[in-house]
Amino acid sequence: PGRRHLTMLIAPIVAMVIAAYTADALWPDLVTNKPLLLMSLSAKNRYLVLVVNHVDLWAYYLIGTIRLLLPDPFFYAIGWFYGAAALRWMEKRTPTAGRYMRSVEGWFGKWGAPLVVLFPNNYVCLVAGAARMRPVKFAILNIIGTISRLFMLQIIGDIFAGPIDSLLGFIAQWRIPLLVVSIGLVAFFWIGELRRGSKEVEAFRELEDAADEIEPGLEA
Protein backbone atom coordinates (compact mmCIF):
# COMPACT_ATOMS: atom_id res chain seq x y z
CA PRO A 1 0.00 0.00 0.00
CA GLY A 2 0.99 3.62 -0.53
CA ARG A 3 0.27 6.83 1.33
CA ARG A 4 -3.48 6.68 0.71
CA HIS A 5 -3.75 3.18 2.09
CA LEU A 6 -1.61 4.14 5.08
CA THR A 7 -4.09 6.91 5.91
CA MET A 8 -6.90 4.34 5.80
CA LEU A 9 -5.01 2.26 8.38
CA ILE A 10 -4.05 5.16 10.64
CA ALA A 11 -7.42 6.99 10.69
CA PRO A 12 -9.36 4.27 12.60
CA ILE A 13 -6.55 4.06 15.15
CA VAL A 14 -6.72 7.81 15.69
CA ALA A 15 -10.50 7.58 16.14
CA MET A 16 -10.10 4.85 18.76
CA VAL A 17 -7.45 6.86 20.61
CA ILE A 18 -9.86 9.81 20.76
CA ALA A 19 -12.60 7.50 22.05
CA ALA A 20 -10.26 6.19 24.75
CA TYR A 21 -9.37 9.71 25.88
CA THR A 22 -13.07 10.54 26.02
CA ALA A 23 -13.61 7.55 28.28
CA ASP A 24 -10.69 8.60 30.51
CA ALA A 25 -12.22 12.06 30.87
CA LEU A 26 -15.81 10.97 31.54
CA TRP A 27 -15.36 7.64 33.30
CA PRO A 28 -16.67 8.74 36.75
CA ASP A 29 -20.06 9.39 35.15
CA LEU A 30 -20.05 6.57 32.61
CA VAL A 31 -18.98 3.81 35.00
CA THR A 32 -22.12 4.26 37.10
CA ASN A 33 -24.66 5.51 34.55
CA LYS A 34 -23.59 4.08 31.19
CA PRO A 35 -21.19 1.17 31.72
CA LEU A 36 -21.74 -0.32 28.26
CA LEU A 37 -20.87 3.00 26.64
CA LEU A 38 -17.71 3.14 28.75
CA MET A 39 -16.74 -0.32 27.51
CA SER A 40 -17.45 0.72 23.93
CA LEU A 41 -15.19 3.76 24.22
CA SER A 42 -12.36 2.03 26.07
CA ALA A 43 -11.88 -1.57 27.17
CA LYS A 44 -9.08 -0.93 29.66
CA ASN A 45 -8.71 -3.55 32.37
CA ARG A 46 -9.76 -1.20 35.17
CA TYR A 47 -12.99 -0.28 33.40
CA LEU A 48 -13.85 -3.89 32.60
CA VAL A 49 -13.32 -4.97 36.20
CA LEU A 50 -15.49 -2.12 37.49
CA VAL A 51 -18.46 -2.88 35.23
CA VAL A 52 -18.34 -6.67 34.84
CA ASN A 53 -20.76 -7.32 37.73
CA HIS A 54 -23.21 -4.64 36.61
CA VAL A 55 -23.83 -5.53 32.96
CA ASP A 56 -25.29 -8.60 31.29
CA LEU A 57 -22.62 -11.23 30.82
CA TRP A 58 -23.38 -11.61 27.11
CA ALA A 59 -22.98 -7.83 26.65
CA TYR A 60 -19.72 -7.87 28.63
CA TYR A 61 -18.21 -10.51 26.36
CA LEU A 62 -19.68 -9.20 23.10
CA ILE A 63 -18.78 -5.54 23.54
CA GLY A 64 -15.53 -6.31 25.35
CA THR A 65 -14.36 -8.69 22.63
CA ILE A 66 -15.24 -6.32 19.79
CA ARG A 67 -13.62 -3.29 21.45
CA LEU A 68 -10.45 -5.14 22.39
CA LEU A 69 -10.09 -6.70 18.94
CA LEU A 70 -10.96 -3.55 16.99
CA PRO A 71 -7.48 -1.94 16.77
CA ASP A 72 -5.58 -5.21 16.37
CA PRO A 73 -6.05 -5.83 12.61
CA PHE A 74 -4.98 -2.26 11.83
CA PHE A 75 -1.73 -2.58 13.81
CA TYR A 76 -1.16 -6.03 12.32
CA ALA A 77 -1.65 -4.65 8.79
CA ILE A 78 0.73 -1.74 9.43
CA GLY A 79 3.35 -4.20 10.66
CA TRP A 80 2.73 -6.53 7.71
CA PHE A 81 3.03 -3.87 5.01
CA TYR A 82 5.74 -1.64 6.50
CA GLY A 83 7.88 -4.07 8.49
CA ALA A 84 10.91 -2.52 10.18
CA ALA A 85 9.75 1.00 9.32
CA ALA A 86 6.52 0.34 11.26
CA LEU A 87 8.46 -0.94 14.27
CA ARG A 88 10.66 2.16 14.31
CA TRP A 89 7.54 4.30 13.94
CA MET A 90 5.91 2.69 16.99
CA GLU A 91 9.09 3.04 19.04
CA LYS A 92 9.23 6.76 18.26
CA ARG A 93 5.50 7.18 18.75
CA THR A 94 5.72 5.66 22.24
CA PRO A 95 9.35 6.12 23.33
CA THR A 96 8.63 4.84 26.86
CA ALA A 97 7.63 1.50 25.33
CA GLY A 98 10.71 1.28 23.12
CA ARG A 99 12.51 -1.21 25.38
CA TYR A 100 9.38 -3.35 25.57
CA MET A 101 9.04 -3.27 21.77
CA ARG A 102 12.62 -4.40 21.26
CA SER A 103 12.14 -7.25 23.74
CA VAL A 104 9.00 -8.42 21.94
CA GLU A 105 10.85 -8.34 18.61
CA GLY A 106 13.61 -10.51 20.06
CA TRP A 107 11.24 -13.05 21.59
CA PHE A 108 8.77 -13.27 18.74
CA GLY A 109 10.74 -15.63 16.53
CA LYS A 110 10.56 -18.37 19.18
CA TRP A 111 7.56 -17.39 21.29
CA GLY A 112 5.31 -15.64 18.76
CA ALA A 113 2.16 -17.70 19.30
CA PRO A 114 2.21 -17.55 23.15
CA LEU A 115 2.90 -13.81 23.03
CA VAL A 116 -0.17 -13.16 20.88
CA VAL A 117 -2.34 -15.25 23.23
CA LEU A 118 -0.97 -13.82 26.48
CA PHE A 119 -0.44 -10.20 25.40
CA PRO A 120 -2.74 -9.37 22.46
CA ASN A 121 -1.97 -5.64 22.64
CA ASN A 122 -1.07 -3.08 19.98
CA TYR A 123 2.68 -3.66 20.19
CA VAL A 124 2.46 -7.43 19.87
CA CYS A 125 -0.01 -7.16 16.97
CA LEU A 126 2.36 -4.80 15.16
CA VAL A 127 5.31 -7.16 15.67
CA ALA A 128 3.16 -10.11 14.56
CA GLY A 129 2.45 -8.33 11.29
CA ALA A 130 6.09 -7.36 10.79
CA ALA A 131 7.12 -10.99 11.47
CA ARG A 132 4.63 -12.11 8.79
CA MET A 133 2.67 -14.41 11.07
CA ARG A 134 -0.06 -15.95 8.93
CA PRO A 135 -3.26 -13.86 9.11
CA VAL A 136 -5.56 -16.79 9.99
CA LYS A 137 -3.19 -17.99 12.71
CA PHE A 138 -2.91 -14.46 14.09
CA ALA A 139 -6.69 -13.99 14.10
CA ILE A 140 -7.33 -17.27 15.95
CA LEU A 141 -4.63 -16.65 18.57
CA ASN A 142 -5.75 -13.05 19.01
CA ILE A 143 -9.38 -14.03 19.60
CA ILE A 144 -8.38 -16.75 22.06
CA GLY A 145 -6.15 -14.33 23.96
CA THR A 146 -8.81 -11.63 24.05
CA ILE A 147 -11.58 -13.89 25.35
CA SER A 148 -9.18 -15.37 27.91
CA ARG A 149 -8.35 -11.86 29.11
CA LEU A 150 -12.05 -11.05 29.53
CA PHE A 151 -12.56 -14.33 31.44
CA MET A 152 -9.71 -13.56 33.84
CA LEU A 153 -11.08 -10.07 34.48
CA GLN A 154 -14.51 -11.58 35.14
CA ILE A 155 -12.97 -13.86 37.77
CA ILE A 156 -11.19 -10.90 39.37
CA GLY A 157 -14.49 -9.00 39.38
CA ASP A 158 -16.22 -11.91 41.13
CA ILE A 159 -13.49 -12.32 43.74
CA PHE A 160 -13.40 -8.61 44.61
CA ALA A 161 -17.12 -7.91 44.10
CA GLY A 162 -17.52 -6.38 47.57
CA PRO A 163 -14.65 -3.87 47.38
CA ILE A 164 -15.60 -3.01 43.79
CA ASP A 165 -19.18 -2.22 44.80
CA SER A 166 -17.88 -0.05 47.64
CA LEU A 167 -15.63 1.79 45.21
CA LEU A 168 -18.51 2.31 42.79
CA GLY A 169 -20.58 3.71 45.64
CA PHE A 170 -17.79 6.16 46.46
CA ILE A 171 -17.51 7.14 42.78
CA ALA A 172 -21.27 7.71 42.56
CA GLN A 173 -21.22 9.88 45.68
CA TRP A 174 -18.30 12.01 44.50
CA ARG A 175 -19.08 11.81 40.80
CA ILE A 176 -18.92 15.54 40.03
CA PRO A 177 -15.58 16.28 41.77
CA LEU A 178 -14.04 13.14 40.24
CA LEU A 179 -15.36 14.16 36.83
CA VAL A 180 -13.73 17.58 37.14
CA VAL A 181 -10.42 15.98 38.16
CA SER A 182 -10.48 13.38 35.37
CA ILE A 183 -11.29 15.96 32.70
CA GLY A 184 -8.51 18.19 34.03
CA LEU A 185 -5.98 15.35 33.98
CA VAL A 186 -6.85 14.40 30.41
CA ALA A 187 -6.58 18.04 29.33
CA PHE A 188 -3.21 18.37 31.09
CA PHE A 189 -1.99 15.22 29.36
CA TRP A 190 -3.07 16.56 25.98
CA ILE A 191 -1.10 19.76 26.58
CA GLY A 192 1.98 17.61 27.15
CA GLU A 193 1.22 15.63 24.00
CA LEU A 194 0.97 18.84 21.98
CA ARG A 195 4.37 19.92 23.29
CA ARG A 196 5.78 16.60 22.12
CA GLY A 197 3.90 16.81 18.85
CA SER A 198 7.00 17.33 16.75
CA LYS A 199 8.21 13.82 17.67
CA GLU A 200 4.85 12.35 16.67
CA VAL A 201 4.91 14.15 13.34
CA GLU A 202 8.49 13.08 12.67
CA ALA A 203 7.67 9.45 13.39
CA PHE A 204 4.56 9.55 11.21
CA ARG A 205 6.48 11.13 8.34
CA GLU A 206 8.99 8.30 8.50
CA LEU A 207 6.22 5.82 7.93
CA GLU A 208 4.77 8.00 5.16
CA ASP A 209 8.20 8.04 3.50
CA ALA A 210 8.16 4.26 3.52
CA ALA A 211 4.77 4.39 1.84
CA ASP A 212 6.07 6.81 -0.79
CA GLU A 213 8.92 4.43 -1.59
CA ILE A 214 6.40 1.66 -2.27
CA GLU A 215 3.90 3.78 -4.21
CA PRO A 216 5.92 4.25 -7.46
CA GLY A 217 6.36 0.51 -7.76
CA LEU A 218 2.63 -0.01 -7.53
CA GLU A 219 1.87 2.67 -10.10
CA ALA A 220 4.44 1.22 -12.49
C-alpha positions as CSV (number, residue, x, y, z in Angstrom):
1,P,0.0,0.0,0.0
2,G,1.0,3.6,-0.5
3,R,0.3,6.8,1.3
4,R,-3.5,6.7,0.7
5,H,-3.7,3.2,2.1
6,L,-1.6,4.1,5.1
7,T,-4.1,6.9,5.9
8,M,-6.9,4.3,5.8
9,L,-5.0,2.3,8.4
10,I,-4.1,5.2,10.6
11,A,-7.4,7.0,10.7
12,P,-9.4,4.3,12.6
13,I,-6.5,4.1,15.2
14,V,-6.7,7.8,15.7
15,A,-10.5,7.6,16.1
16,M,-10.1,4.8,18.8
17,V,-7.5,6.9,20.6
18,I,-9.9,9.8,20.8
19,A,-12.6,7.5,22.0
20,A,-10.3,6.2,24.8
21,Y,-9.4,9.7,25.9
22,T,-13.1,10.5,26.0
23,A,-13.6,7.5,28.3
24,D,-10.7,8.6,30.5
25,A,-12.2,12.1,30.9
26,L,-15.8,11.0,31.5
27,W,-15.4,7.6,33.3
28,P,-16.7,8.7,36.8
29,D,-20.1,9.4,35.2
30,L,-20.1,6.6,32.6
31,V,-19.0,3.8,35.0
32,T,-22.1,4.3,37.1
33,N,-24.7,5.5,34.6
34,K,-23.6,4.1,31.2
35,P,-21.2,1.2,31.7
36,L,-21.7,-0.3,28.3
37,L,-20.9,3.0,26.6
38,L,-17.7,3.1,28.8
39,M,-16.7,-0.3,27.5
40,S,-17.4,0.7,23.9
41,L,-15.2,3.8,24.2
42,S,-12.4,2.0,26.1
43,A,-11.9,-1.6,27.2
44,K,-9.1,-0.9,29.7
45,N,-8.7,-3.5,32.4
46,R,-9.8,-1.2,35.2
47,Y,-13.0,-0.3,33.4
48,L,-13.8,-3.9,32.6
49,V,-13.3,-5.0,36.2
50,L,-15.5,-2.1,37.5
51,V,-18.5,-2.9,35.2
52,V,-18.3,-6.7,34.8
53,N,-20.8,-7.3,37.7
54,H,-23.2,-4.6,36.6
55,V,-23.8,-5.5,33.0
56,D,-25.3,-8.6,31.3
57,L,-22.6,-11.2,30.8
58,W,-23.4,-11.6,27.1
59,A,-23.0,-7.8,26.6
60,Y,-19.7,-7.9,28.6
61,Y,-18.2,-10.5,26.4
62,L,-19.7,-9.2,23.1
63,I,-18.8,-5.5,23.5
64,G,-15.5,-6.3,25.4
65,T,-14.4,-8.7,22.6
66,I,-15.2,-6.3,19.8
67,R,-13.6,-3.3,21.5
68,L,-10.5,-5.1,22.4
69,L,-10.1,-6.7,18.9
70,L,-11.0,-3.5,17.0
71,P,-7.5,-1.9,16.8
72,D,-5.6,-5.2,16.4
73,P,-6.0,-5.8,12.6
74,F,-5.0,-2.3,11.8
75,F,-1.7,-2.6,13.8
76,Y,-1.2,-6.0,12.3
77,A,-1.7,-4.7,8.8
78,I,0.7,-1.7,9.4
79,G,3.4,-4.2,10.7
80,W,2.7,-6.5,7.7
81,F,3.0,-3.9,5.0
82,Y,5.7,-1.6,6.5
83,G,7.9,-4.1,8.5
84,A,10.9,-2.5,10.2
85,A,9.7,1.0,9.3
86,A,6.5,0.3,11.3
87,L,8.5,-0.9,14.3
88,R,10.7,2.2,14.3
89,W,7.5,4.3,13.9
90,M,5.9,2.7,17.0
91,E,9.1,3.0,19.0
92,K,9.2,6.8,18.3
93,R,5.5,7.2,18.8
94,T,5.7,5.7,22.2
95,P,9.3,6.1,23.3
96,T,8.6,4.8,26.9
97,A,7.6,1.5,25.3
98,G,10.7,1.3,23.1
99,R,12.5,-1.2,25.4
100,Y,9.4,-3.4,25.6
101,M,9.0,-3.3,21.8
102,R,12.6,-4.4,21.3
103,S,12.1,-7.2,23.7
104,V,9.0,-8.4,21.9
105,E,10.8,-8.3,18.6
106,G,13.6,-10.5,20.1
107,W,11.2,-13.0,21.6
108,F,8.8,-13.3,18.7
109,G,10.7,-15.6,16.5
110,K,10.6,-18.4,19.2
111,W,7.6,-17.4,21.3
112,G,5.3,-15.6,18.8
113,A,2.2,-17.7,19.3
114,P,2.2,-17.6,23.1
115,L,2.9,-13.8,23.0
116,V,-0.2,-13.2,20.9
117,V,-2.3,-15.2,23.2
118,L,-1.0,-13.8,26.5
119,F,-0.4,-10.2,25.4
120,P,-2.7,-9.4,22.5
121,N,-2.0,-5.6,22.6
122,N,-1.1,-3.1,20.0
123,Y,2.7,-3.7,20.2
124,V,2.5,-7.4,19.9
125,C,0.0,-7.2,17.0
126,L,2.4,-4.8,15.2
127,V,5.3,-7.2,15.7
128,A,3.2,-10.1,14.6
129,G,2.4,-8.3,11.3
130,A,6.1,-7.4,10.8
131,A,7.1,-11.0,11.5
132,R,4.6,-12.1,8.8
133,M,2.7,-14.4,11.1
134,R,-0.1,-15.9,8.9
135,P,-3.3,-13.9,9.1
136,V,-5.6,-16.8,10.0
137,K,-3.2,-18.0,12.7
138,F,-2.9,-14.5,14.1
139,A,-6.7,-14.0,14.1
140,I,-7.3,-17.3,15.9
141,L,-4.6,-16.6,18.6
142,N,-5.8,-13.0,19.0
143,I,-9.4,-14.0,19.6
144,I,-8.4,-16.8,22.1
145,G,-6.2,-14.3,24.0
146,T,-8.8,-11.6,24.0
147,I,-11.6,-13.9,25.3
148,S,-9.2,-15.4,27.9
149,R,-8.4,-11.9,29.1
150,L,-12.1,-11.1,29.5
151,F,-12.6,-14.3,31.4
152,M,-9.7,-13.6,33.8
153,L,-11.1,-10.1,34.5
154,Q,-14.5,-11.6,35.1
155,I,-13.0,-13.9,37.8
156,I,-11.2,-10.9,39.4
157,G,-14.5,-9.0,39.4
158,D,-16.2,-11.9,41.1
159,I,-13.5,-12.3,43.7
160,F,-13.4,-8.6,44.6
161,A,-17.1,-7.9,44.1
162,G,-17.5,-6.4,47.6
163,P,-14.7,-3.9,47.4
164,I,-15.6,-3.0,43.8
165,D,-19.2,-2.2,44.8
166,S,-17.9,0.0,47.6
167,L,-15.6,1.8,45.2
168,L,-18.5,2.3,42.8
169,G,-20.6,3.7,45.6
170,F,-17.8,6.2,46.5
171,I,-17.5,7.1,42.8
172,A,-21.3,7.7,42.6
173,Q,-21.2,9.9,45.7
174,W,-18.3,12.0,44.5
175,R,-19.1,11.8,40.8
176,I,-18.9,15.5,40.0
177,P,-15.6,16.3,41.8
178,L,-14.0,13.1,40.2
179,L,-15.4,14.2,36.8
180,V,-13.7,17.6,37.1
181,V,-10.4,16.0,38.2
182,S,-10.5,13.4,35.4
183,I,-11.3,16.0,32.7
184,G,-8.5,18.2,34.0
185,L,-6.0,15.4,34.0
186,V,-6.9,14.4,30.4
187,A,-6.6,18.0,29.3
188,F,-3.2,18.4,31.1
189,F,-2.0,15.2,29.4
190,W,-3.1,16.6,26.0
191,I,-1.1,19.8,26.6
192,G,2.0,17.6,27.2
193,E,1.2,15.6,24.0
194,L,1.0,18.8,22.0
195,R,4.4,19.9,23.3
196,R,5.8,16.6,22.1
197,G,3.9,16.8,18.9
198,S,7.0,17.3,16.7
199,K,8.2,13.8,17.7
200,E,4.8,12.4,16.7
201,V,4.9,14.2,13.3
202,E,8.5,13.1,12.7
203,A,7.7,9.4,13.4
204,F,4.6,9.5,11.2
205,R,6.5,11.1,8.3
206,E,9.0,8.3,8.5
207,L,6.2,5.8,7.9
208,E,4.8,8.0,5.2
209,D,8.2,8.0,3.5
210,A,8.2,4.3,3.5
211,A,4.8,4.4,1.8
212,D,6.1,6.8,-0.8
213,E,8.9,4.4,-1.6
214,I,6.4,1.7,-2.3
215,E,3.9,3.8,-4.2
216,P,5.9,4.3,-7.5
217,G,6.4,0.5,-7.8
218,L,2.6,0.0,-7.5
219,E,1.9,2.7,-10.1
220,A,4.4,1.2,-12.5
